[in-house]
Amino acid sequence: MSEIKVLHVMRPAEGGMRTHVFALLKKLNKKIFRPMAALPKNMVVDRKVLTEEIEIYPVDFYARPDLISDIKAVVQLVKIIRRNSIPLLHVHGARAGFVGRTAALLSGVPVVIYTVHNFIYKGDSPHWQKKACSLMERLYCRFTDMYITVSKALAEEVNRIDFIPEEKITTVYNGIDLK
């Protein structure tokens, strides 16, 4: 049996999200999965953390949302997905969620997982922007097989604000590697 290719997509990030994604890439069972990552071009990757066996694809993803660079990132992701025949896409965070799932939709990726890492509606974004994000999430829900949240409060917010069905939401708490 050949390994299942899993492409992880994340925006520029430090701290918890980055640690989480890198741990997933590193710890996935390589006998079953072939972990791959589409990471921002300017993200520094320590090859002691992510070994050479993890394929990394640089993508034009920048810290601030920008329509032109986000469209460019969608096009780049579509090419990566098609070239590698990706059957499972795992996106991390709201912006990577929208960009990555757009690429998945255009490419026909059969399984899409979205990890929600933070409360996007609590920031100081304008009200219309929060409403637009919620509307988009409701549309993308149809093309998202599973939502993973890092806390119960986040799961409740995703369900309450975006109307994501409870059966699509799983909470996985971040752990600490004690080795």
Backbone torsions as a table, in degrees:
resi	resn	phi	psi	omega
1	MET	NA	133.1	178.6
2	SER	-85.1	157.5	-178.1
3	GLU	-69.7	151.4	175.9
4	ILE	-86.2	121.8	179.0
5	LYS	-74.8	129.1	177.8
6	VAL	-124.2	117.5	177.6
7	LEU	-100.6	118.5	176.1
8	HIS	-94.6	136.8	179.4
9	VAL	-124.9	130.5	175.7
10	MET	-143.8	152.7	176.4
11	ARG	-81.1	174.6	174.0
12	PRO	-57.8	128.0	-177.8
13	ALA	-155.6	151.0	172.3
14	GLU	-124.6	172.8	173.4
15	GLY	73.1	-138.6	-170.9
16	GLY	-56.9	-48.5	-177.7
17	MET	-63.1	-46.9	-179.5
18	ARG	-60.9	-46.5	179.2
19	THR	-59.6	-43.8	-180.0
20	HIS	-60.7	-50.8	-177.4
21	VAL	-64.5	-44.9	-179.5
22	PHE	-63.9	-37.0	177.3
23	ALA	-64.5	-41.8	177.2
24	LEU	-60.8	-47.5	-179.6
25	LEU	-59.5	-41.6	-176.2
26	LYS	-73.8	-38.4	-170.2
27	LYS	-96.0	-9.3	179.1
28	LEU	-58.8	140.3	179.8
29	ASN	-64.8	109.7	-175.1
30	LYS	-71.8	-11.8	175.9
31	LYS	-77.4	-24.4	-178.5
32	ILE	-106.3	-41.3	-173.8
33	PHE	-115.3	151.2	172.2
34	ARG	-115.8	93.5	-176.5
35	PRO	-72.4	137.2	178.2
36	MET	-136.8	157.7	-178.8
37	ALA	-140.3	134.7	170.2
38	ALA	-103.5	107.9	-174.0
39	LEU	-120.1	154.8	177.3
40	PRO	-55.8	139.8	-178.6
41	LYS	-53.7	-36.2	-175.2
42	ASN	-89.3	4.6	-180.0
43	MET	-77.9	127.7	178.2
44	VAL	-81.6	126.7	-179.0
45	VAL	-116.4	122.2	177.7
46	ASP	-82.5	114.6	-177.4
47	ARG	-70.5	-6.9	171.2
48	LYS	-75.9	-29.0	179.8
49	VAL	-85.1	-52.9	178.4
50	LEU	-106.4	104.3	-175.8
51	THR	-66.6	169.4	-177.9
52	GLU	-61.7	-23.4	-178.0
53	GLU	-71.0	-12.4	177.0
54	ILE	-94.4	115.6	-179.2
55	GLU	-74.5	130.4	179.6
56	ILE	-118.7	130.3	179.0
57	TYR	-115.6	118.3	178.4
58	PRO	-74.4	136.2	-178.0
59	VAL	-129.3	146.4	177.1
60	ASP	-74.4	82.1	-179.0
61	PHE	-124.7	121.8	-175.8
62	TYR	-115.1	164.8	-174.7
63	ALA	-61.0	-43.7	-178.7
64	ARG	-94.2	138.5	176.4
65	PRO	-58.8	135.0	-180.0
66	ASP	-148.5	119.2	-173.6
67	LEU	-54.9	-46.5	-177.1
68	ILE	-64.0	-48.2	-179.2
69	SER	-69.3	-31.6	177.3
70	ASP	-67.8	-39.0	175.9
71	ILE	-64.2	-42.7	177.2
72	LYS	-59.0	-42.7	178.8
73	ALA	-63.6	-39.5	177.2
74	VAL	-59.8	-47.7	-179.6
75	VAL	-60.6	-44.6	178.9
76	GLN	-62.3	-42.3	179.4
77	LEU	-65.5	-40.4	177.4
78	VAL	-57.5	-44.7	179.3
79	LYS	-62.7	-44.4	179.6
80	ILE	-62.6	-45.8	-178.5
81	ILE	-62.2	-47.7	-178.4
82	ARG	-67.7	-43.8	-178.3
83	ARG	-61.2	-34.6	-176.2
84	ASN	-102.8	1.7	-178.1
85	SER	48.0	59.8	-176.0
86	ILE	-74.2	122.2	177.6
87	PRO	-93.3	-15.1	-176.5
88	LEU	-141.6	121.0	178.4
89	LEU	-111.8	130.8	178.7
90	HIS	-122.2	111.4	-178.0
91	VAL	-103.1	147.9	-174.7
92	HIS	-126.3	117.9	178.8
93	GLY	89.9	158.9	-172.4
94	ALA	-60.8	-50.5	-175.8
95	ARG	-67.5	-45.6	175.3
96	ALA	-62.3	-30.8	177.1
97	GLY	-62.6	-46.0	179.8
98	PHE	-71.0	-46.4	-178.9
99	VAL	-65.2	-49.1	-178.0
100	GLY	-65.1	-42.2	-179.5
101	ARG	-71.4	-29.1	173.7
102	THR	-63.4	-46.0	177.9
103	ALA	-62.4	-40.5	179.3
104	ALA	-62.6	-42.4	179.2
105	LEU	-62.8	-44.6	179.8
106	LEU	-68.9	-24.2	-176.0
107	SER	-100.7	-10.1	-179.3
108	GLY	73.9	34.9	177.2
109	VAL	-65.1	126.1	-175.7
110	PRO	-70.7	-32.2	-176.9
111	VAL	-129.3	127.5	-179.9
112	VAL	-128.0	128.0	176.9
113	ILE	-118.2	136.7	-180.0
114	TYR	-123.9	118.0	174.4
115	THR	-94.0	120.8	178.2
116	VAL	-90.6	116.1	-174.6
117	HIS	-98.3	-19.6	-177.0
118	ASN	-155.7	172.6	-179.6
119	PHE	-83.8	100.6	-177.7
120	ILE	-77.5	-16.1	-177.0
121	TYR	-91.0	-1.7	-177.5
122	LYS	-94.8	-9.9	-177.3
123	GLY	-74.1	-172.3	-178.3
124	ASP	-98.6	27.7	174.5
125	SER	-68.2	152.0	177.2
126	PRO	-60.0	151.9	-178.2
127	HIS	-55.3	-43.8	-178.3
128	TRP	-61.1	-34.2	-179.3
129	GLN	-69.4	-39.5	177.6
130	LYS	-64.9	-41.6	178.3
131	LYS	-63.9	-42.1	179.7
132	ALA	-62.6	-42.5	178.3
133	CYS	-62.9	-42.0	179.5
134	SER	-64.5	-42.4	177.9
135	LEU	-62.5	-45.5	178.8
136	MET	-61.7	-39.7	-179.8
137	GLU	-63.5	-39.1	178.2
138	ARG	-63.1	-36.8	177.6
139	LEU	-71.1	-44.6	-177.6
140	TYR	-70.3	-18.7	179.4
141	CYS	-55.9	-35.1	180.0
142	ARG	-62.1	-27.0	-175.3
143	PHE	-108.8	13.1	180.0
144	THR	-117.0	120.4	-175.5
145	ASP	-78.4	-33.9	-178.9
146	MET	-150.4	140.9	172.3
147	TYR	-109.0	130.4	173.9
148	ILE	-112.4	129.4	175.6
149	THR	-114.7	154.4	-177.6
150	VAL	-95.4	3.3	175.1
151	SER	-156.4	158.8	177.8
152	LYS	-66.0	-38.8	179.3
153	ALA	-60.9	-39.2	177.9
154	LEU	-66.6	-41.1	177.5
155	ALA	-60.7	-43.4	179.2
156	GLU	-64.9	-39.6	179.0
157	GLU	-65.9	-44.3	179.4
158	VAL	-60.7	-40.8	178.6
159	ASN	-68.8	-45.0	-175.2
160	ARG	-72.6	-47.0	-174.3
161	ILE	-84.5	-42.0	-175.8
162	ASP	-97.7	-3.6	-179.7
163	PHE	58.9	35.2	176.1
164	ILE	-76.6	127.3	-178.5
165	PRO	-60.1	139.6	-178.7
166	GLU	-54.9	-35.2	-177.4
167	GLU	-68.9	-13.0	176.7
168	LYS	-94.2	-5.7	-174.3
169	ILE	-108.6	130.4	174.8
170	THR	-127.3	136.6	177.0
171	THR	-100.7	125.6	176.0
172	VAL	-125.0	112.0	-178.7
173	TYR	-75.7	141.9	175.9
174	ASN	-68.3	139.4	179.8
175	GLY	-112.9	-179.1	179.0
176	ILE	-122.2	128.5	176.3
177	ASP	-79.3	113.3	-175.5
178	LEU	-87.6	2.2	179.7
179	LYS	-78.4	NA	NA
